[in-house]
Amino acid sequence: MTAELVRGQNHTLPQTRLEIRVSAGTPVVAGATLGDERGTVRGIEWIAHPGSPQLPGLEVSQQAAADHRLAVDLEALPAGAHRVTVLLALPVGAGGPVRFGAVPAPFVAVTGLDGTEIATFTLTDLDAESAVSALELYRRQDAWKVRAVGQGYAGGLAEMLADQGVTDPAALAGSIQEAVTRGLARSVAPPPPRTPEADRVRHATGSADHRPTAPPPAPEPPEPLADPATTGPAHTTQPHTAQPHTAPGPAAAGASAAGPSTGGPINYAHPRRQHAAPPSPPPAAPPAQPGQPAQPVAGDATGWSMDERLYNQIWGMFEDLARAVAAYRSAVDFAESRMDQELDRALSDPRNRIGGAGDRAREAARAKRDELASRAREALDRDLAQLAAEAAVVEPALPAAYAGWGNPVWHAHRIPMEIPMALRIGDLHLPERTDLRIPLLVRLPLERGMWVDSGRTASEAAALMDTDRLRRLAMETAVAHAARLLAVYPPGEFAVHVIDPAGSAAGPLAPLVEAGVLAGPPAAGPGGVASVLAHLTRRVDLVQMAVRARAADSLPPDLDTGEQLLVVNDFPHGFDDRAVTQLRYLADEGPAVGVHLLMVADREEASAYGPVLDPLWRSLLRITPVADSHLADPWVGHAWTYEPLTIPPGSRVLEQVLAAVAAARRAAGR
């Protein structure tokens, strides 16, 4: 029976391998400290936080999120550790709330590895506090207990760490927040909130919802092989709406959710979409034979249309793969850790150092390690095979906006009359199975600009390329993304401006220029740069004033109210201080009123401007013209390899698409 704790109350823990789940109404930073018998933190090596997420027996998330799952193995804690204190803090400088009193009360649950709740605690009565000690696990007479703490700190993370006895808490708090900021900058924005009915339907024998599972526990003693921080009950993925006091209801399925890309609330509502519960997906096909999972079906998710169902299905596959791999990696790490502990115990006995006892202990420990790792790999392979089968049926069913350039759907593409929900900008994969690719979809209209990194220091693959070839490839990538955006918007509702200060991108820009789909010739020289920036800055100012005054009818008749994309090549060449300030302004204020950035630049070359440009880079989603592992998922924080979309050799699909855009504009009189 679950113990619902109030501040100060404690409860005995029936087991030592646990999961601590945190649900909040906004992204929070989760960490934990270890204390000795007096509660003293002996050093930074006893603190788990996003910049150093793992300690023996303890693992926390690497980034800020609205939902966290912390893994705890009390028996594996360092010697002398008698207390684990779970800490929550609001990220600073992200544009989000600055006090817990402005967000729903955080909810913390201590569960077993099977998902059974042991104790829960809702952190109420918080106001000006921006950090809080949520609860603590402590040892009392060889037994472990959990206590609800709920101690808030108006002074933030530094004050809370100081109260824990940490030396130089301000410096540590700053490094933690910096690690969180870096994580937000590389994180893929999360999908819209799930509905209570769940956004995916999977069928397996004896279960209505099949998710990647971890291997069964060992016979004696049981050894669950899943990462408690990344898997739910019975190692299944649980909807984030499981707790009714923090989760949106059915009517809020399209409401805003906090996104790490901009640090503030992102509105995931589909344009012109009614906010009501979507219909249920079509039923999946029955299993091919008893005991086998059903054959995958494209669109087996909730949504108003097939495009929306496919969108939700792709995000479900993304999350499934992230959590399945996290469970596997955690199982392997646990097997290694257990082997090390068994060897330490065996070899600490002098009797085992004589004869063959030590060798036998080593062989037994390694054999058990290999057995656990093998079982974990078998479970992962089953999950990967199921996801690969699903990807094989989903990919051919994708609409053009979600499809790669090699998909035949692009050859029959017609310019739509309304914008789609999302656009594919690349593929993601993990090293456990590189051929299993997850489409990277970004919501439309864009909530975040993009930056195509043309620097040779961006990745190992880029370092091996010639500088001129890499820059050309980066600009070709930007042109392809601009073409996809033009192709999925209705005629006249999307315009592309280009700044090419030195005229060095004439070759890659040729398809856009020859098709006549640009808003004007590529701007060159200081005068051209100033003209385009002044035009777009004026548009942002006018639309902002009209929105604030609720006077949209007063906009000048020559103002293009459609979405605008500014492609900037080779930044910061050709930009003076005023131009840099205007670009920063467009990056900060433009997305809310339909002006977006697509920059092609080498960040190392822009370092001459110092930290003034750091907010600009962090506000953009970094993509690369070559494969690179720099993006993180919003659930676990894996480093995913991003693969840019490429046009098949010899294909003229780009020219055909741009010709269709130009023809649609002529037909619409735009």
N, C-alpha and C positions, 0 to 999 in steps of 0.2 A: 504494500500500500504506500502511495506517495505521501511524503511528509511535506506539507506546505508551510514553509518556515516564515517567521516574522523576524525583524531585526533583533539580533542577540540570541536567537534560539539555535540549538544544535541538534544533531541527529547522528546516530551511529551508522557507519558505512559498512555494508555487508560484504564488500569485496574491495580489492585494491587496484584493479584495472578499470578505469572509469573514463567517462566522457563528460565534459562540461560544455553545455550548449548555451550560447548567449543570443538572445533575440532583442534587437533594438529597432527603433523607428528611423534610424539614421546611421550611416557608417560610423563605427567607433573603433578605436585601437584597443586590442585585447593583449594583455600580458600577464605574467605571473612572477612572483618572487618566492624564493625558498628561505626559510628561517630556521635557526637552530632552536634549542630548547627554550631560550629566552626570547625567541622571535627575531633575532638579529640576522640581517642579511650580510653574509661574510664578504661579499664582493660582487662585482658585476658578473662573475661567472655563475652566480646564483640567481640571475635574472633572465627570464625568457621574454623576448619582445620581438617586434617585426624585423629589427636589424640582426637579431641573433635568436632565431625562433626555436632552437632545440637545446634542451638540456637532458642529461640522463633521466629518463622517466617522465619527461615533460616536453610537450610540443605545442606551440601556439601558432596562430595565423601570421603570414608574412605581410599582410596588408590590412587596411581599414575596410570593414564590411559591416552590413547591418545584421548579419548572422555569422556566428563563429562556432567552431567546434574544437575544443582543446582536448588533447589526449594526455592522460595521466596514468602512470604506472607507479604507484606508491612504493612498491617493493624495489623499484629500480632507481629510486632517488639517491643522490650522493650520500655518503656516510655523514651522519650528523645533521641531516635535514629532517626536521620534525614538523614543518609547517609549509603549506603551499597557499599563498594568497593570490587570488585572481583579481586583476586590476583592469579597469575600463577607463578610457579617456577619449575625449573628442579631439579629432585631428585639428591642428591649428593652420591658419592660412589657406584653408580650402574653400572658403566661402560658405561653409555650412553653419549650423547652429554653434553657439559658443558656450552654451550652458545646458545642463541636462533638464532644467525646468522647462525648456522650450521644445522638448521632444517627448514622445510616449515613454512611460516608465520602462527601463530595461528589465528583461526577464532572464533569469539564470536557472538552469536545470542541471542537476547531477544525475547521470544515467549510467547503467551498466552497458557493456558492449552489445547486448541484445536490444538496446534502446529502451529498456524498462526504466522509468523515472524513479529515482530513489528519493530525491528531495528537490524542491523548487523554491525560488525566492524572487519576488517582484520588488524592485528597488524604487519604492515610492518616496514622496516627500523630499525630492531633490529640487533645488531651485538654481542658485547661482553657481553651483559646482560644475566644473568641467572635467573632473576626474573623480573616480570613486573606487574604493576597495569593496568589491562585490561580496565575496565570501572567502572563507579559508577552510582548508582541510588540515587537520592537526592530529598529532599522535598523542593519545592519552592512555597510559598503562598498557602498551602493546596493542592498542586498538586505535583505529582511525575514525575520526568524526568530522562532520561538516558543520560549520557555523555560519549563519547569515550575518554579514557585517553591515554593509550599506553605508560606510563612512565616506562622505563626500568631501571634496577639497576645492574651495573656490580659487585657490592658487594654482590649480591645474596639476599636470603630471609631475612637475618638479617638487611641489609641496608634498604630494603623495609619496614620492620616492624618498624625500627627506624624512618623512614620518616613519618610513621603513628602515631608516638608519643607513641609507645609501650615501657613500662619499661622493661629493660634487654632483648632487642630483640635477642641477640646472644643465650641466653639460650632457649628462646622460639623457635627460628629457629632450634636449635639442637634437641629439643624434637619433633618438627614436622617432621623433617627428620628421626628421629629414629622411629616414628610411621609409616612413609612410608616404611622404611626398613623392619619393622616387617610385614607390610601388604604384601609387595612383597614376603617375605619368605613363607607366608602361602597361597599365591594366586595360584589358578589353572591357568596355562598358557592359554592365549586366543587362540581361533581357528584362522585359516588363515583368511586374509581379505576377505570380501564378494565381490561378483561381483555386478556391478550396476544393473544387472537384478534381484538381490536378490537371496539368496541361498536356499530359501524355497518357496514352492508354497502351499498355503492353499486356499480352496474354501469354500465360504459361500454364501448364497442367497444375491444377490445384491452387493457382494464384491469379488474381485479377490484375496484378500490376507487377511486371517482372523488371527488375533492375539488375545491374551488375552485382554479383554476389561474391563474397569472400569464401575461402575454403572452410570446411567444417572444423570444429575444434578437435584437438588431439584427444586420444582416449583418456590417458592419465598422465598428468592432470590436463584439463582442457586448455588449449592454447588458441584463442581466437586470432586469426591472422588478418586483421583489418585495422587500418588506422582509425582510432576512435575520433580523431579530429576531422575526418573526411567522410565517414559513412554513418548511416542512420540505423534504425532498428533492423536487426537481422541483416545488417550491411546493405540496406537499401537506401536509395536517395529519397529524402522526405521533402515535400513541398515546404517552402519557407513560410507558408501561411498556417503552419500547424498550431501556432499559439494565437488564439483569437484576440487577445488584448493588444497585439502589435501588428497583426497582419491585415491587409486590405480584404474587404468582403467582395462578393461577386460584383457589386456595382462599381468597385474600384479596380477592376481588372485592367483597365486601360489608364489608370491614374498615374501620377508622377511617381518616380522612384529616384532615390539618390544615386547618382552616377559618379564614378571616380574621375571621369574625364575632366569635368569642369569644377568639381568640388561642390556644386550646388544641386538643387533638384532638377531633374531632367523629365520633361513631359513625354511619356511614351504613348500618349493617346494618338491613335491613327487619325489623320486629317479627315474630317467629315464622317467620323465613325460614331455611331450611337454607343453610349456607355451602358450596356446591359450585358447580362451573362451570355456568352456565345453559345451556339448550339454544340451538342456533343459530336465528337468525330464519328465517322462511320465505323462499325465494328470491324475488328481485325479478322483476318481469315482464320478458320479453325486450325488447330495443329495438324501437321501432316500425318502424324502418327502419335499414339498415346505416349506420354512421357517426354515429348519433344515440344519446344516452344513453337508458337505459331509463325508462319511465314511472314516476314515483314511487309508492311503495307505503306505506301507513300501517302502522307497526309493523315497519319493516325494520331492527331492531336486536336484539341479544341480550337475553334476559330470560326469566323463568319464566312470565310471563303477558303478555297484550296490554298491560295497563296499564304494566308494567315496560318493555316494549319501546317503547311510546310515550314514556315518560319519558326513556329513553336517546336516542331519536330526537330529541326536542325539544332536549335538551342538545347533541346533535351538530349540529343546525341552528344553535343559538346560537353554538357555537364556529366553525362554518364561516363564518357571516356576519361574526363578529369578525375572523377571519384574512383573509377575502377583502377586507374594507374596509381592513384594515391594509396589505395588499399594494398596494392601489390608492393609498392615501394616500402610502405610501413611494415608490411609483413617480413620483407627481406631484412630491413633494418632491425626489427625485433629479433629475428633469428640470429643475426650477427651479434646483437647485444647480449642475448641469452647465452650464446656460445662463449663469449668473453667472460661473462659472470661465472659460468660453470667452470671454466678453465682456471679462473682466479681462485675460486673456492677449492678446487681440487689440488692445485699446485701450492696453495698456502699451507697445506698439511705436509709436514716433513716426511711422513711415512710414504707419501706418493712420489717422493723424489728418488726413491730407491727401487731398483728393479724395473719391471714393466708397468707398474701401476699408473705412472704419469702418462706413458704412451697410450695406455688403454683409455684413460680419461680424455685425452685429446681426441682419439678416434671416435669415442662415443659422442662427445660434444659436437664434433664436425659432422658426424652422421646425422644427428638430430637437426643441425643447422641445414644440411642439404635436404633433408626430408621436408622441413617446414618451407624452405624456399621453393622446392619442387611443387608442393601442393599449391602454394600461392601462384606460381606460374601457370599451373593447370587451370586454376580459376580465372586468371587473367586471360588466358588464351580462349576460354569459352566465351567470356564477355566480348573480347575483341572480334571473335568470329561472328557473334550475333550483330555487333555494330557494323562490321564490314558488310554483312548481308543486307542490313538496313540501308547502308549508304549506296549499295548497288542498285536498289530500287528507287531510292529518293533522287539520286542525281539525274537520271533521265526525265524525271517528272518535274524538274524545276522550271519555273518561268525564266524569261531572259534576264531579269534583274538579279536573280539568284544563281544563274548559270555561268559557267566559265566560257571563255571565247571559243573553245572547241565544241561546245554543245550545238547541235544542229538547230536548236530553237532560235539562235541568233540569225540564221539565214532566212528565216521566215518572219523576222521581227517586224512589227508595225508599231509606230509611235503611239503610246497609249493616250487615253483621254483623262486619266487621273494618275497620280504618282503611286508607285507601289509602296509597300510597307518598308522595304529595306533594299539595300544594294550590296552585292558581293564585291569585296575588294581584295580577296586573296583566299588562301587555304592555310589551315593550321594542322600540325601533326606533332606527335611525341616520339621519342626514340624507341619506345617499346614496339611500335609498329608504324614505320614511316609511310607505308602505302595507304594507311587509313587516314584520309584527309577530311577535315571538317571545314565546310565553307565559313569564312569570316564575313558575317553580315553586319552592316551598320544601318541604323534606322534612318529613314528619310521623313521630313527634311533633316539635314545633317545637324546634329547637336554639337559636333566637334569637328574642327578642321583637321587636315592631314598634312604631314610633313614627310616627303620622300627624301631620305638621307642619302646624299651623294658623296659622303666622305669615305675615304679608304680605311679609316679607323672604325667604321661602323660595325664591321664583322670580319671574320677570317676570310670569307669568300671575297669580300670587297677589297681586302688588303692585297690580294693576289692579282687584282685587275689593274689595267692601265687607267690613269686618272681621267683622261679624256673619254675613254670608252665607258667608264662608270658614270660620268656625268651625262653622257648621251643616253645611256640606258635609264638613268633616273628620270630624265625629261620625257623619254618615251613612255615610261610608266605613268607619269602624271598626265600625259596626253590621252593615254588609254582610259584612265579614270574619268577624265573630263568628258570623253566621248560616251562612256557608259552613263554618266549623269544626264547628258543631253538626250540620250536615247530613251531614257525611262521617264522623262518628264513630258507632259503635254506640250504641244507647240507653243512657243512664246512664253512659257512659264519658267524657263531656266536660261540664264545668260552667262557666258564665259568671257572674262577679261584676262589678258595676258600681259605681264611685265617681263620683258627680256632686255635688261639695260644695255648689254653689249651686243645684242643680236646674235648671240652664240648658239641659240636653240632653233635656228631657222630650219634645219633639217627635220628634227623631231616634230616641230610645229606644222610642217607642210600639210599633213592630212587635214588639220583643222582650218588652216588658211585657205587651202584649195577648195574645200567644201563650202566655204563662206558661212560657217556657223559661229564665228566669233562675233562678239559685240562690237569689235573694232580691230584695226590692225594691232599686232603686238607692239606695246609701248617700249620705246628704246630711248636711251639717254636720260639725263636728269629731268628734262622737260616732260618727256613722256611719262616717267615715273610719277612726277608731281601731279600731272593731269589726271591720271587714272585714280590715284589715291584721293585726290580732292573730290572727284566725282563720286566715289563710293562712300567717302566720309560724309559728304553732303546727303547722300541717300539715307545713311544710318541716322543722321541727325533729324532729318525731316520725318522719317517714319517713327522714330522714337517720340518726337513731339506730338505727332498725330495720334499715336497710341495713348500717350498720357492724357491728352486732351479729349480723347474719344471723338476725334474729328477726322476720320479717314477720308471723308469726302473733300477735305480741304487740301489734299496733296496736289502739287502741280501736275498738270496734264502730261508733261513730258517725262514724268518720273516712272521708271520701269518698276512695277511692284512685284515682279517675279523674283524667284530666287537668283542670287548672283554668286558666281564663283570667281575668285581672283587667283590665278596661277602666277606664282612669282618664281622666276628662274634665277639661280646663282646668287641668292641673297648672301651677304649684304652689299654686293657690288652695285654701284649706282645709287645707293641710299645714303642721304645725309641724315643729320640728327632729326630734322623735321619729318622726313619720310619714315624713319624708324618709329617715331612717336605715333604717326598716323597708322602705321601697320599694327603697332601694339593696340591702338584704339579699335581698329577693325577686328582684331583677334578677340578682344574682350567684349565688345558691344555688338559686333556684327551678327553672330549666330542667332541671337534672339529676334532679329528683324530681317533675317534672310540673306545675310552677306557672309560668305564662308571663304576660308583660306585653303589653298593647296600649294604648299611651298616646296621648292626643290633647292636644297642647301646642304652645305657641309658645316655642321655645328662647330667644328674646330676652327674654321675660317672666321666664323662669326664671334669667336671668343674675344676679339678685340674690343667689343662693346661691353665686356664684363657681365656682371650679374643682371644688368638692366634687361637682357633678353631672356633670362631664365623663365620668367612667367609665360613668355610667348611659347617657348619650346614645350613647356609642360602642359600648355592648353591644347596642344595638337597631338593627334594620334600618329606616332612614328611608324612608318612603313619603309621597306627597303626595296631596291630594285633587284636584289639577289636574296637568296634564302638566308634567314638569320633568326636565331632563337632569342628574341627580346621581348615578346609579348607575354603577359600573364593572364590567366583566366580569373574571373571574379569569385570563384568558389574556393579553390585550393591554392592558387598562385604558382602553378607549374610554369616553367619557362618553355613556351611553345615555339616551335620553328614556324616562322611565317614564310609562305611561298607566294610570291606575287603572281597575279594572273598573266599568262603569256599568250600571245597570238600564235597559233600554229604556223610553222614555217611555210611560206608560199601562200598563205591564206590572205584574201582581200576582205575579210569580214569587217575590219575597221573602216575601210573606204565605203563598203556597202551600207554600214550603219549610219555613217555621217551623211551619205547621200540621201538616205531615208529621212534623216532629221531635216536636211535642207528642203526636201520635197514637201514634207509635212508643214514646214513653215510657210512655204509659198502657197500651199493650198489654203492655209489659215489666214493668209494675208498679213503675216507678221514679218 
